Amino acid sequence: MLITASHITKYNQNKCILNDVSFTIHEHDKIALIGINGTGKSTLLKILANITDVEGSILRKKDLTVGYLPQNPDFQNHLTVLEQVYKYLDPKTPDYEIKSLLHKFKITDFDQKIETLSGGQQKRIALAITLLKPCDLLLLDEPTNHLDNEMIDYLEKYLMKFNKALFMVTHDRYFLERITNQIYELDRQHIYTYEANYSSFLIQKAEREEVMLATERKRKLFLKKELEWVRAGVQARTTKSKDRLQRFEELSHQKDIQTIKNIEMIHTSSRLGKKTIELNHISMAYDQPLFYPFSYLFKQYDRIGIIGMNGCGKSTLLNIIAGLVTPSSGEVIIGDTVKLGYFKQGHGDMNPNLRVIDYIKETAQVLKTDEGSLSAKQMCEKFLFDTELQYTTISRLSGGEKRRLYLLKVLMEGNNVLLLDEPTNDLDIMTLQILEDYLDTFPGIVITVSHDRYFLDRICTGLLVFKDKTITYHNGGYSESIDITPTKEKQVKQKTYQKERKVKLTWNEKKELTQLEETIPLLEEKIKDIDLQLNDVTDFLTIQELVQQRDQLSYQLDESSIRWLELLEKEA
């Protein structure tokens, strides 16, 4: 046993975030803590790190050492990389160990000032500092935020081999699947524990919620019958009657199970014409080339992911498309009907002293949507900002709540092209799932920079891959076969853009394309039918059978969609 928490309670201002919670962390446990934004996940990590106090009892193993990675590194901008690292480490830590690990995290300029580093570079330094400290328990708060795919892959392999206890907050679903052996869900001030990775957690959670709802239904049925007995005027003359009345009183005072509210996405997009966005031989250079000339014409319903190592120019490309940065060469041609919405890294230009409701009213006091007109208050409620939170200043929101508020403001603008820069950072899994579903049906173009492998696989139909200062297009979502690591060969400028000649489809391919266009909608309808059945079924065996059918249909749909896109690309 490393830590035993007993009956702990924690308030954030007047809001209770932990209520009489108990749990134990053992040696070699690999635990992930999940929950919606604002429930107190980061606060719980600070409690375990002994940074913040709490009501209740926390017993720690004697001489327990804890390593802690905060969500946002607390660095001093004027220091160099090495100066910052030495500030946090034991002076006896050998130089070669420090420099070796920094090299593994692709930090090679040790004299560079902290203020000149990107968010991803600072996160890598913070991770290196944390991993250099020997510990019995490693606490990580969103360790994959701002990391590129290569660094995420390295960290994943490191944590798989890590032979001490791990307790982390993360929304990375591949991490949850491959690393953890336990998942703690923080839900409405309580912690529910699951001996599971992510896929097993989803099944166990559905079972738990079904049992809770069944128990609630039985309680209400019992209360209804007992209420009839009480109204009949039975007097509590016997011990049996007194006990029955007392039981009725106890059950009637129990609170109903609160259903979890989901974010409701706002549909306000405008029509997108055939002329969209064309990148015509654009390149970018500062002191040195960032990327060589690249051309691409975005199709009407493109879902394009942008991947590459930190600092290669991914966010710069989004800024060029948004018109915030002028390319060194080439031009961006924007169609007349294009209306851009840009969801940047961080929280946008938020005034921390502004109230949530006033921040939303800056965009619109009343918004016309596909569902009708919505007031600023109603829009906030759709994104889980209740009356109390609406009149709270932005400075008091959690990092995830600020991101959710910023996302609401962007979606309110009625855009038909969405630029998303690291949209998954700080958002909880439930919000991510709803966002992914929304992007599936978004009637326009989605261009996203992301290092969330699950998100890229789930959303993207194509990728722009940065490698060796060259941008190349790859069909399909993220795949481990895509290598973004720079080659050791001399970097060569991208050849002048030439349109490939049209390749005609064979007769069999045309027939296959027609069949796929008929098959894909049928598969989608079958999946929808199963989803409707799952809403009404309570028997676990039936649920399991339906889920298996759905998985098979989803696999067929994915394969058919990929082949359909391949044929369309060939025909274009």
C-alpha positions in Angstrom: 0.0 0.0 0.0 1.3 3.4 -1.0 -1.6 5.7 -0.2 -5.0 5.1 1.5 -7.5 7.9 1.3 -10.5 7.5 3.7 -13.6 9.6 3.7 -12.0 12.6 2.0 -14.1 15.6 1.2 -13.1 18.7 -0.8 -14.8 21.9 -1.6 -13.8 24.4 -4.4 -15.2 27.6 -3.1 -18.8 26.6 -2.4 -18.8 23.7 -4.8 -18.3 20.2 -3.4 -16.1 18.2 -5.8 -15.3 15.2 -3.5 -17.8 13.9 -1.1 -16.7 11.1 1.4 -14.4 9.4 -1.1 -12.2 6.4 -0.1 -9.7 4.5 -2.2 -6.2 2.8 -2.0 -3.2 3.0 -4.4 -0.9 -0.1 -4.3 2.6 -0.6 -5.7 2.6 -1.3 -9.4 -1.0 0.1 -9.9 -1.5 1.9 -13.2 -4.5 4.0 -12.6 -6.2 6.5 -14.9 -8.6 9.1 -13.5 -11.3 10.3 -15.9 -14.4 12.5 -15.6 -16.0 15.5 -17.2 -14.3 18.9 -17.0 -14.6 20.8 -13.7 -15.3 17.7 -11.6 -12.0 18.1 -9.7 -9.5 15.6 -11.4 -6.5 18.0 -11.2 -7.4 18.9 -7.7 -7.4 15.2 -6.7 -3.9 14.9 -8.2 -2.7 17.9 -6.1 -4.2 16.3 -3.0 -2.2 13.1 -3.7 0.9 15.2 -4.3 0.3 16.9 -0.9 0.0 20.3 -2.6 -3.5 21.1 -1.3 -5.3 20.2 1.9 -8.5 18.1 2.2 -10.9 17.0 4.9 -10.6 13.3 5.9 -7.7 11.0 6.3 -4.8 10.3 3.9 -2.3 7.7 5.0 1.0 7.5 3.1 3.7 4.8 3.2 6.7 5.9 5.2 9.3 7.6 3.1 7.0 7.6 0.1 8.4 9.6 -2.8 6.0 11.2 -5.3 6.7 12.6 -8.8 4.2 15.1 -10.1 3.7 16.6 -13.6 1.2 19.5 -13.4 -1.1 20.2 -16.4 0.8 23.5 -17.1 4.5 23.7 -16.3 5.5 26.4 -13.8 8.6 27.7 -15.6 10.5 31.0 -15.4 10.8 32.6 -18.9 14.2 34.2 -18.4 15.9 30.9 -17.5 17.7 28.7 -20.1 16.6 25.1 -20.5 19.4 23.7 -18.3 19.0 26.4 -15.7 15.3 25.5 -15.4 16.0 21.8 -15.2 18.6 22.2 -12.5 16.2 24.3 -10.5 13.9 21.3 -10.0 16.4 18.4 -9.7 18.7 17.1 -7.1 22.2 18.8 -7.7 23.7 15.3 -7.5 21.9 14.2 -10.7 24.6 13.5 -13.2 24.8 15.8 -16.2 24.9 13.0 -18.7 21.5 11.6 -17.4 19.9 15.0 -17.8 21.2 15.6 -21.3 20.5 12.1 -22.4 16.8 12.3 -21.4 16.4 15.8 -22.9 17.9 14.4 -26.2 15.3 11.6 -26.1 12.6 14.3 -25.8 14.2 16.1 -28.8 15.5 19.0 -26.7 19.0 19.7 -28.0 19.6 23.5 -27.4 20.2 23.6 -23.7 21.0 27.4 -23.7 17.7 28.3 -25.3 15.5 30.6 -23.2 12.2 29.1 -21.9 10.2 32.1 -23.3 11.2 31.1 -26.9 10.0 27.5 -26.6 6.6 26.2 -27.9 4.0 24.7 -25.6 5.0 21.2 -26.7 8.7 21.9 -26.0 8.0 23.2 -22.5 5.8 20.1 -21.9 8.7 17.8 -22.9 11.1 19.5 -20.6 8.6 19.2 -17.7 8.2 15.5 -18.5 11.9 15.0 -18.6 12.3 16.7 -15.2 9.5 14.6 -13.7 10.9 11.3 -15.1 14.4 12.1 -13.9 13.2 12.2 -10.3 13.2 8.7 -8.7 9.7 8.0 -7.2 7.4 5.4 -5.8 4.3 7.0 -7.3 4.2 9.0 -10.5 1.3 11.5 -10.9 0.7 12.8 -14.4 -1.8 15.5 -15.3 -2.7 15.3 -19.1 0.8 14.1 -20.0 0.1 13.9 -23.8 -1.1 17.5 -24.2 1.0 19.4 -26.7 3.2 16.4 -27.5 3.7 15.3 -31.0 2.9 11.7 -32.1 6.6 10.5 -31.9 6.9 11.8 -28.3 3.5 10.3 -27.3 4.7 7.0 -28.7 7.9 7.2 -26.7 6.1 8.1 -23.5 3.6 5.3 -24.0 6.4 2.7 -24.3 8.2 4.2 -21.3 5.1 4.0 -19.1 4.3 0.4 -20.2 7.7 -0.6 -18.9 7.5 1.7 -15.8 7.6 -0.6 -12.7 6.3 1.8 -10.1 2.8 3.0 -9.4 1.2 5.4 -11.9 -1.8 7.7 -11.3 -2.7 9.9 -14.2 -5.4 12.2 -15.6 -5.7 11.7 -19.4 -8.2 11.9 -22.2 -6.0 9.9 -24.6 -8.1 6.8 -25.2 -5.2 4.8 -26.7 -3.2 5.5 -23.5 -6.2 4.3 -21.4 -6.4 1.1 -23.5 -2.8 0.2 -23.5 -1.3 1.4 -20.2 -3.8 1.3 -17.4 -5.0 -1.7 -15.5 -7.5 0.4 -13.4 -9.8 3.3 -14.2 -11.2 5.6 -11.6 -14.2 7.6 -12.7 -14.9 10.8 -10.9 -18.7 11.2 -11.2 -20.9 13.7 -9.2 -18.4 13.9 -6.3 -17.9 10.2 -6.0 -15.2 7.8 -7.4 -16.2 4.5 -9.1 -13.3 2.1 -9.6 -13.0 -0.4 -12.4 -10.3 -3.1 -12.8 -10.1 -2.5 -16.5 -8.5 -0.8 -19.5 -10.7 1.6 -21.6 -12.6 -0.9 -23.7 -13.5 -3.0 -20.6 -14.3 0.1 -18.7 -17.0 1.1 -21.2 -18.7 -2.3 -20.8 -18.5 -2.2 -17.0 -19.7 1.3 -16.7 -22.8 0.5 -18.8 -23.5 -2.4 -16.5 -23.1 -0.3 -13.4 -25.4 2.4 -14.7 -28.0 -0.1 -15.7 -27.9 -1.7 -12.2 -28.2 1.8 -10.6 -31.2 2.7 -12.8 -32.9 -0.7 -12.1 -32.4 -0.1 -8.3 -33.9 3.4 -8.7 -36.9 2.0 -10.5 -37.5 -0.6 -7.8 -37.2 2.1 -5.1 -39.8 4.3 -6.8 -42.2 1.4 -7.3 -41.8 0.4 -3.6 -42.4 4.1 -2.5 -45.5 4.2 -4.7 -47.0 1.1 -3.0 -46.0 2.3 0.5 -47.5 5.7 -0.1 -50.8 4.0 -0.8 -50.5 2.1 2.5 -49.6 5.3 4.4 -52.5 7.2 2.8 -54.9 4.4 3.8 -54.5 5.7 7.3 -52.7 2.7 8.9 -51.6 3.7 12.4 -48.2 2.8 13.8 -49.5 0.7 16.7 -47.4 -2.3 16.2 -43.6 -2.7 16.0 -44.0 -4.0 12.4 -45.9 -0.9 11.4 -43.4 1.4 13.0 -40.5 -0.3 11.2 -42.4 -0.1 7.9 -43.1 3.6 8.4 -39.5 4.2 9.3 -38.3 2.4 6.2 -40.7 4.4 4.1 -39.3 7.7 5.6 -35.7 6.7 4.9 -36.3 5.7 1.3 -38.4 8.7 0.6 -35.6 11.0 1.7 -33.0 9.4 -0.6 -32.1 11.6 -3.5 -33.0 10.5 -7.0 -30.1 9.4 -9.2 -29.1 12.4 -11.2 -28.7 11.8 -14.9 -25.5 13.1 -16.5 -26.2 15.9 -18.8 -24.5 15.9 -22.2 -23.3 18.8 -24.2 -25.8 19.7 -27.0 -24.0 20.9 -30.1 -25.2 24.1 -31.8 -26.0 23.8 -35.5 -25.5 27.3 -37.1 -23.3 26.6 -40.2 -23.8 28.6 -43.4 -23.9 27.2 -47.0 -20.5 26.4 -48.5 -20.2 26.8 -52.3 -18.1 24.7 -54.7 -15.2 27.1 -54.6 -13.6 26.4 -51.2 -9.9 26.9 -50.2 -6.9 26.4 -52.5 -3.3 26.5 -51.3 -1.2 27.5 -54.3 2.5 26.8 -53.9 2.6 28.2 -50.4 5.9 28.0 -48.4 7.1 29.5 -45.2 10.6 30.5 -43.9 11.9 32.6 -41.1 15.7 32.4 -40.6 15.5 28.9 -42.2 12.8 27.2 -44.3 9.9 26.0 -42.2 8.3 24.1 -45.1 8.7 24.0 -48.9 6.1 24.9 -51.5 2.9 22.9 -51.2 -0.4 23.0 -53.1 -3.8 21.5 -52.2 -7.4 22.1 -53.1 -9.8 21.4 -50.2 -13.0 19.5 -51.2 -16.4 20.5 -49.9 -16.6 17.9 -47.1 -12.9 17.3 -46.4 -11.9 16.1 -42.9 -8.1 16.8 -43.0 -5.7 16.1 -40.1 -2.3 17.8 -39.9 0.4 15.9 -38.1 4.2 16.3 -37.6 6.8 17.0 -35.0 6.6 19.9 -32.6 7.8 23.1 -34.2 7.5 21.9 -37.8 4.9 24.6 -38.8 1.5 22.9 -38.3 0.0 25.8 -36.4 1.7 28.2 -38.9 -0.2 26.5 -41.7 -3.5 27.1 -39.9 -2.6 30.7 -39.4 -1.8 31.1 -43.1 -5.2 29.6 -44.0 -6.9 31.9 -41.5 -5.1 34.9 -43.0 -3.3 35.7 -39.8 0.2 35.0 -41.3 1.4 35.8 -44.9 3.3 32.9 -46.5 6.8 33.5 -47.8 5.7 32.4 -51.2 2.5 31.3 -52.9 -1.1 32.3 -52.1 -4.2 31.1 -50.4 -7.3 31.5 -52.6 -10.5 31.7 -50.5 -14.0 31.1 -52.0 -16.7 33.8 -51.7 -19.0 31.6 -49.5 -16.2 30.4 -47.1 -16.7 31.5 -43.5 -13.8 30.5 -41.3 -14.0 29.5 -37.6 -10.7 29.2 -35.8 -10.5 27.2 -32.5 -6.9 28.0 -31.5 -4.7 26.4 -28.8 -5.3 27.6 -25.3 -8.5 29.5 -24.5 -8.5 32.3 -27.1 -8.5 35.9 -26.1 -10.5 35.5 -22.9 -10.8 38.3 -20.4 -10.4 36.4 -17.0 -12.4 39.1 -15.2 -15.4 38.7 -17.5 -18.4 36.6 -16.5 -19.2 33.5 -18.6 -22.6 34.9 -19.7 -21.1 38.2 -20.7 -18.3 36.4 -22.8 -21.0 34.6 -24.8 -23.1 37.8 -25.2 -20.1 39.4 -26.9 -20.9 37.1 -29.9 -24.7 37.1 -29.7 -27.4 37.7 -27.2 -29.8 35.7 -29.3 -28.7 33.1 -31.8 -30.7 31.6 -34.7 -30.0 27.9 -35.1 -31.5 24.9 -36.9 -33.5 24.2 -33.7 -34.8 27.8 -33.4 -33.7 30.9 -31.6 -31.6 30.5 -28.4 -30.7 33.1 -25.8 -27.2 33.4 -24.4 -28.4 31.7 -21.3 -29.8 28.7 -23.2 -26.6 28.4 -25.2 -24.5 28.3 -22.0 -26.8 25.6 -20.6 -26.4 23.5 -23.7 -22.6 23.5 -23.0 -23.2 22.6 -19.3 -22.8 26.0 -17.8 -25.6 26.2 -15.3 -27.0 29.5 -13.8 -24.3 29.5 -11.1 -21.4 29.0 -13.5 -22.8 31.6 -16.0 -22.3 34.3 -13.4 -18.9 33.1 -12.4 -15.8 34.9 -13.7 -13.8 33.1 -16.3 -10.7 33.1 -14.1 -12.5 30.6 -11.7 -13.1 28.0 -14.4 -11.0 24.9 -14.8 -8.8 24.5 -17.9 -11.3 22.1 -19.5 -14.3 24.4 -18.8 -12.4 27.3 -20.4 -11.8 25.2 -23.5 -15.5 24.2 -23.6 -16.6 27.8 -23.3 -14.2 28.8 -26.1 -15.5 26.0 -28.3 -19.1 27.3 -27.8 -18.1 30.8 -28.9 -16.5 29.4 -32.1 -19.4 27.2 -33.0 -21.8 30.2 -32.4 -20.3 32.1 -35.4 -22.1 29.9 -38.0 -18.9 28.9 -39.9 -18.7 26.4 -42.8 -14.9 25.8 -42.4 -13.5 24.9 -39.0 -9.8 25.2 -38.2 -9.1 23.3 -35.0 -5.7 23.6 -33.4 -5.2 20.8 -30.8 -9.0 20.6 -30.1 -8.7 17.6 -27.8 -6.4 19.3 -25.3 -8.1 19.6 -21.8 -11.5 18.4 -23.1 -13.0 15.4 -21.3 -13.8 12.1 -23.1 -17.6 12.7 -23.1 -17.1 16.2 -24.7 -14.7 14.6 -27.2 -17.2 11.9 -28.2 -19.9 14.5 -28.7 -17.6 16.8 -30.7 -16.6 13.8 -32.9 -20.2 13.0 -33.6 -20.9 16.7 -34.4 -17.9 16.8 -36.9 -19.3 13.7 -38.6 -22.3 15.7 -39.7 -20.8 19.1 -40.0 -21.8 20.5 -43.4 -18.4 21.9 -44.4 -14.7 21.5 -44.2 -12.8 20.5 -41.0 -9.0 21.1 -40.9 -7.4 20.0 -37.6 -4.0 19.9 -36.0 -4.0 17.1 -33.5 -1.8 14.6 -31.8 -4.7 12.6 -30.5 -4.4 9.4 -32.4 -7.9 8.2 -31.6 -9.4 11.5 -32.7 -7.5 11.4 -36.0 -8.6 7.8 -36.7 -12.2 8.7 -35.8 -12.5 12.0 -37.8 -10.1 12.3 -40.6 -10.5 11.2 -44.3 -7.0 12.5 -45.1 -3.8 13.7 -43.5 -1.3 16.4 -44.3 2.0 15.1 -43.0 5.0 17.3 -42.2 8.3 15.6 -42.6 11.7 16.9 -43.7 10.2 20.4 -44.2 7.9 18.8 -46.9 4.1 18.5 -46.7 2.6 15.4 -48.3 -1.0 14.2 -48.5 -2.0 10.7 -47.2 -5.4 9.2 -47.7 -7.2 8.0 -44.5 -6.8 8.6 -40.8 -3.8 8.2 -38.5 -1.8 5.1 -38.8 1.3 3.8 -37.1 2.8 3.2 -40.5 3.0 7.0 -41.1 6.5 8.0 -40.0 6.9 11.7 -39.2 10.5 11.4 -38.0 12.9 13.4 -40.1 15.2 11.3 -42.3 19.0 11.7 -42.0 19.4 12.3 -45.7 19.9 15.9 -47.0 16.6 17.7 -47.1 15.4 18.3 -50.6 12.9 20.9 -51.7 9.5 19.6 -52.8 9.3 19.4 -56.5 7.2 21.9 -58.4 3.5 21.1 -58.0 2.1 19.2 -61.0 -1.4 18.0 -61.3 -1.5 14.3 -61.8 -3.2 13.1 -65.0 -6.6 11.7 -64.6 -6.8 7.9 -64.3 -10.0 6.4 -65.6 -11.7 3.7 -63.6 -12.1 0.2 -65.1 -15.6 -1.1 -65.8 -15.3 -3.3 -62.7 -14.2 -0.4 -60.5 -17.1 1.7 -61.8 -19.5 -1.1 -60.9 -17.8 -1.4 -57.5 -18.2 2.3 -56.9 -21.9 2.2 -57.7 -22.4 -0.7 -55.3 -20.5 1.0 -52.5 -22.6 4.1 -52.9 -25.7 1.9 -52.3 -24.1 -0.3 -49.5 -22.7 2.5 -47.3 -26.1 4.2 -46.5 -27.6 0.7 -45.8 -24.8 -0.1 -43.3 -25.3 3.3 -41.6 -29.0 2.7 -41.3 -28.4 -0.8 -39.7 -26.0 0.8 -37.2 -28.6 3.5 -36.3 -31.2 0.7 -35.8 -28.9 -1.1 -33.4 -28.3 2.1 -31.5 -32.1 2.6 -31.1 -32.4 -1.0 -29.8 -29.6 -0.5 -27.3 -31.5 2.4 -25.8 -34.4 0.0 -24.9 -32.7 -3.3 -24.0 -31.7 -4.1 -20.4 -30.6 -7.7 -20.7 -26.8 -7.9 -20.6 -26.5 -10.9 -23.0 -28.7 -9.1 -25.6 -26.7 -5.9 -25.2 -23.4 -7.9 -25.7 -24.9 -9.5 -28.9 -26.0 -6.2 -30.3 -22.7 -4.5 -29.5 -20.9 -7.4 -31.4 -23.2 -6.9 -34.4 -22.6 -3.1 -34.3 -18.8 -3.6 -34.2 -19.0 -5.9 -37.3 -21.2 -3.5 -39.2 -18.8 -0.6 -38.2 -15.8 -2.5 -39.5 -17.7 -3.2 -42.8 -18.6 0.5 -43.0 -15.0 1.6 -42.4 -13.7 -0.8 -45.0 -16.3 0.2 -47.5 -15.8 4.0 -46.9 -12.0 3.6 -47.3 -12.4 1.8 -50.6 -15.1 4.3 -51.8 -12.6 7.2 -51.1 -9.9 5.4 -52.9 -12.1 5.0 -56.0 -13.2 8.6 -55.8 -9.6 9.8 -55.6 -8.8 7.7 -58.7 -11.8 9.0 -60.5 -11.1 12.7 -59.6 
